[in-house]
Structure formats: C-alpha cells, structure tokens
Amino acid sequence: MINIIKGWIGEKVTTLGMWAMLDKNVYRRVDNVIVNTPNGTTQIDHVLVSVYGIFVIETKNIKGWIYGAADSDKWTQSIFGKKSQFQNPVKQNYRHTKSLSEYLKLDRALFKPIVFFIGDCEFKTEMPPNVLNRGLIPYIKEFRQALISPQQVAQIEAALISLKQDKSLNRRAHLDSLRERHESTTICPHCGGALVQRVSKTGKFAGKPFLGCSNYPRCKYLKKL
C-alpha cells in the first residue's frame, strides 16, 4: 500500500510539472490510461499527444542508487547498502507503447517512450537516453519534427478520452488482470509468450524444474514451480 501511495504522489508531481511547463495547446495530456491487450490490461501513467509525436511516460517514484540495463529483466535499487529489485521500466514501457500503438492503429515510429524517475535517485549505470531522473520537459521539447497533423492530434486525444470513459477499464479490473497474469502458469506476464517447463544445470534453479518463456532469449522471464 505504501508503494501505491508513493507512486500516486509521484504521478501527481509529474502531472503538475507538465501543466506548468508545457503549452497545453501543443501537448494534449491524458493520464492513467488503461488499455486492453491479448495478455490482460496495461496501465500507462501519462500520454502526451502532439504534432511532434505521442509521448508515453512511465513514472517511477524510487530513491537511492539505481542499477540497470535496457535488456535486463530486473533493475536494482540500493539504499544504504540494502538492495531490492524491480521490473525493468524500459521493458514495462515497451509493453505500454506497443499496446497503445496497436489500439490506436498507428505506426510505432510516432511514439516516444520515456521513463522518468521522480524520487531522489542517482543512476549508477549508464542509462538509455530516454531514461531520466531530471530534465523531463527539456527532453520532450527536443523533439521538433512534425510527425502528426493537428487534426490527427485531436482525433488521438478523443480516442484516449473515450478509452478512459470505458467503465470496464477501471483500476480494480486492472489490478485483477495483473494478479491473474502474474499467477499464470501458461502465459508469460512480460511478453505474452507460452511458458514451458525446463530444468537447468546451472543458475538459481539448478537441478530443479521451472517455467521459462518460450521466447527466450528475447524474453528471459522465469517462474519457480
């Protein structure tokens, strides 16, 4: 519950920053968008629609030292030597962007995924350029090539608002979908691939059966049996 509250506060801080520093006539903002996918629902913190592209923003309210790589399944948070892991937000936002692209039936090239860390954190490994812990607004404003017409911007915004008005796509339904997806023993919660039983000679499951994603090595999801 504490993490949920922290995340909610972080999202509100980001929202206020966008309102204050971005021209609302240029950047149309829609928050907390839930999209249906073939593998359950996915929730997007913020979507900014503009002629310069569709910015899909995943916020993380996390403190401490952050270690991660774009292709890792998990990233690490370290606070005073105490380490904990969390889902790779780059992969998490890839799912968001892909789902939104498919829902809107738009080319993925129009989308600009961003991961923004709000908490007092420091990156201890080199991060992709779209992973930020400061400078969110200047980064967004770097994109100056018009990709979408003003008419399309209005249509996309209307489609997102219509999606938010779908009463079946509420937070409770999303949480139920998350729980079902992560408890599944047949479908990978990360990419939607089939889970297959394997036995490894090395690693944390050495000599023991486990479930692995059939899309390995592109997806390295593992689940203990």
C-alpha positions as CSV (number, residue, x, y, z in Angstrom):
1,M,0.0,0.0,0.0
2,I,2.9,2.4,0.8
3,N,4.4,1.8,-2.7
4,I,1.0,2.5,-4.3
5,I,0.7,5.8,-2.4
6,K,4.2,6.8,-3.3
7,G,3.6,6.0,-6.9
8,W,0.4,8.1,-6.8
9,I,2.2,11.1,-5.3
10,G,4.9,10.8,-7.9
11,E,2.4,10.8,-10.7
12,K,0.8,13.9,-9.3
13,V,4.2,15.7,-9.2
14,T,4.9,14.8,-12.8
15,T,1.4,15.9,-13.8
16,L,1.8,19.3,-12.2
17,G,5.2,19.8,-13.9
18,M,3.7,19.1,-17.3
19,W,0.9,21.5,-16.8
20,A,3.2,24.3,-15.6
21,M,5.9,24.0,-18.2
22,L,4.2,22.6,-21.4
23,D,1.8,24.5,-23.6
24,K,-1.5,22.7,-23.3
25,N,-2.5,23.8,-26.7
26,V,0.6,22.0,-28.2
27,Y,0.8,19.0,-25.8
28,R,-2.6,17.3,-25.0
29,R,-2.2,15.3,-21.8
30,V,-4.2,12.2,-20.8
31,D,-3.3,10.5,-17.5
32,N,-3.8,6.9,-16.2
33,V,-4.8,5.3,-19.4
34,I,-5.7,1.6,-19.2
35,V,-5.6,-0.5,-22.4
36,N,-6.9,-3.9,-23.1
37,T,-4.3,-6.3,-24.7
38,P,-4.4,-10.0,-25.6
39,N,-2.4,-10.6,-22.4
40,G,-4.5,-8.7,-19.9
41,T,-4.7,-4.9,-19.3
42,T,-1.8,-2.4,-19.1
43,Q,-1.8,0.9,-17.4
44,I,0.0,4.0,-18.7
45,D,0.9,6.8,-16.3
46,H,0.8,9.7,-18.8
47,V,0.3,10.2,-22.6
48,L,1.2,13.5,-24.3
49,V,-0.1,13.9,-27.8
50,S,1.4,16.5,-30.0
51,V,2.4,17.1,-33.6
52,Y,5.9,16.0,-32.6
53,G,4.8,12.6,-31.6
54,I,3.0,10.6,-28.9
55,F,5.0,10.6,-25.6
56,V,4.3,7.6,-23.4
57,I,5.7,8.3,-20.0
58,E,6.3,5.8,-17.2
59,T,7.0,7.4,-13.8
60,K,9.0,5.8,-11.0
61,N,9.0,7.2,-7.5
62,I,12.1,5.5,-6.4
63,K,15.0,6.7,-4.2
64,G,18.7,5.6,-3.8
65,W,21.2,4.3,-6.3
66,I,19.7,2.7,-9.4
67,Y,21.4,0.0,-11.4
68,G,20.0,-1.3,-14.7
69,A,20.4,-2.2,-18.3
70,A,17.9,-1.9,-21.2
71,D,17.9,-5.7,-21.8
72,S,17.8,-6.8,-18.1
73,D,14.5,-8.2,-16.7
74,K,15.1,-6.6,-13.3
75,W,16.8,-3.4,-12.1
76,T,18.3,-2.9,-8.7
77,Q,17.6,-0.2,-6.1
78,S,20.3,0.3,-3.4
79,I,19.7,2.4,-0.2
80,F,22.4,2.4,2.4
81,G,23.6,-1.0,1.1
82,K,20.2,-2.6,1.2
83,K,19.3,-3.8,-2.3
84,S,15.9,-4.6,-3.8
85,Q,14.8,-5.4,-7.4
86,F,12.0,-4.0,-9.5
87,Q,10.7,-4.7,-13.0
88,N,12.8,-3.1,-15.8
89,P,10.8,0.0,-16.6
90,V,12.1,0.2,-20.2
91,K,10.6,-3.2,-20.9
92,Q,7.5,-2.2,-19.0
93,N,7.0,0.9,-21.1
94,Y,7.7,-1.1,-24.2
95,R,4.6,-3.1,-23.5
96,H,2.7,0.2,-22.9
97,T,3.8,1.7,-26.1
98,K,3.2,-1.4,-28.2
99,S,-0.3,-1.8,-26.7
100,L,-1.2,1.8,-27.3
101,S,0.2,1.7,-30.9
102,E,-2.0,-1.4,-31.6
103,Y,-5.1,0.1,-30.0
104,L,-4.8,3.4,-31.9
105,K,-3.7,1.5,-35.1
106,L,-0.7,3.9,-35.5
107,D,2.9,3.3,-36.6
108,R,5.3,2.7,-33.7
109,A,7.6,5.3,-35.1
110,L,5.2,8.0,-33.9
111,F,5.6,7.0,-30.3
112,K,8.3,8.4,-27.9
113,P,8.6,6.2,-24.8
114,I,10.1,7.9,-21.7
115,V,10.9,6.5,-18.2
116,F,11.1,9.3,-15.6
117,F,12.4,8.7,-12.1
118,I,10.8,11.2,-9.7
119,G,12.4,10.1,-6.4
120,D,15.8,11.4,-5.1
121,C,17.9,8.8,-7.0
122,E,21.2,8.5,-8.8
123,F,21.9,6.3,-11.8
124,K,25.0,4.1,-11.1
125,T,25.0,2.5,-14.6
126,E,24.7,4.1,-18.0
127,M,21.1,4.5,-19.0
128,P,19.4,4.8,-22.3
129,P,18.8,8.5,-23.3
130,N,15.0,8.2,-22.7
131,V,15.5,7.2,-19.0
132,L,15.7,10.3,-16.9
133,N,15.8,11.5,-13.3
134,R,15.7,15.2,-14.3
135,G,15.1,17.3,-17.3
136,L,11.9,15.7,-18.5
137,I,10.4,18.8,-20.1
138,P,13.6,19.9,-21.9
139,Y,13.9,16.3,-23.2
140,I,10.3,16.4,-24.6
141,K,11.0,19.8,-26.2
142,E,14.0,18.4,-28.1
143,F,11.6,16.7,-30.5
144,R,10.7,19.4,-33.0
145,Q,10.0,17.4,-36.2
146,A,6.3,17.4,-37.0
147,L,5.0,13.9,-37.4
148,I,1.3,14.2,-36.9
149,S,-1.2,16.7,-38.2
150,P,-3.2,18.9,-35.8
151,Q,-6.3,17.1,-37.0
152,Q,-4.8,13.7,-36.1
153,V,-3.7,15.1,-32.7
154,A,-7.3,16.0,-31.9
155,Q,-8.5,12.5,-33.1
156,I,-6.0,10.7,-31.0
157,E,-6.8,12.7,-27.9
158,A,-10.5,12.0,-28.4
159,A,-9.8,8.2,-28.8
160,L,-7.8,8.3,-25.5
161,I,-10.5,10.2,-23.7
162,S,-13.1,7.7,-25.0
163,L,-10.9,4.9,-23.7
164,K,-10.7,6.4,-20.2
165,Q,-14.5,6.6,-20.2
166,D,-14.8,2.9,-20.6
167,K,-16.1,1.9,-17.2
168,S,-14.9,-1.7,-17.6
169,L,-11.3,-0.4,-17.7
170,N,-11.0,0.7,-14.1
171,R,-8.2,0.3,-11.6
172,R,-9.8,-2.7,-9.8
173,A,-10.1,-4.5,-13.1
174,H,-6.5,-3.7,-14.0
175,L,-5.2,-5.0,-10.6
176,D,-7.2,-8.2,-11.1
177,S,-5.7,-8.6,-14.6
178,L,-2.2,-8.0,-13.2
179,R,-2.8,-10.7,-10.5
180,E,-4.1,-13.2,-13.0
181,R,-1.3,-12.5,-15.4
182,H,1.5,-13.0,-12.8
183,E,-0.1,-16.1,-11.3
184,S,-0.5,-17.8,-14.7
185,T,1.5,-21.0,-15.3
186,T,0.8,-21.0,-19.1
187,I,1.3,-17.4,-20.3
188,C,4.4,-15.2,-19.8
189,P,3.3,-12.0,-17.9
190,H,6.1,-10.0,-19.6
191,C,5.6,-10.7,-23.3
192,G,2.6,-13.0,-23.6
193,G,4.6,-15.9,-24.9
194,A,3.9,-19.5,-23.8
195,L,5.5,-20.7,-20.5
196,V,7.3,-24.1,-20.9
197,Q,8.8,-26.3,-18.2
198,R,12.5,-26.6,-18.1
199,V,15.4,-27.9,-16.0
200,S,18.7,-26.1,-15.8
201,K,22.1,-27.4,-14.8
202,T,23.2,-24.1,-13.5
203,G,21.8,-20.9,-12.0
204,K,19.3,-20.4,-9.2
205,F,17.1,-23.2,-10.5
206,A,20.0,-25.7,-10.9
207,G,18.6,-29.2,-10.9
208,K,15.1,-28.1,-10.3
209,P,12.2,-27.7,-12.8
210,F,11.0,-24.2,-13.5
211,L,8.8,-22.3,-16.1
212,G,10.6,-20.3,-18.7
213,C,9.3,-18.1,-21.5
214,S,9.2,-19.8,-24.9
215,N,10.6,-16.5,-26.4
216,Y,13.9,-16.9,-24.7
217,P,16.5,-15.4,-25.2
218,R,14.5,-12.3,-26.3
219,C,12.4,-12.7,-23.1
220,K,14.2,-14.1,-20.0
221,Y,11.2,-14.5,-17.7
222,L,11.5,-17.4,-15.2
223,K,9.0,-18.7,-12.7
224,K,9.5,-21.1,-9.8
225,L,7.4,-24.2,-9.8
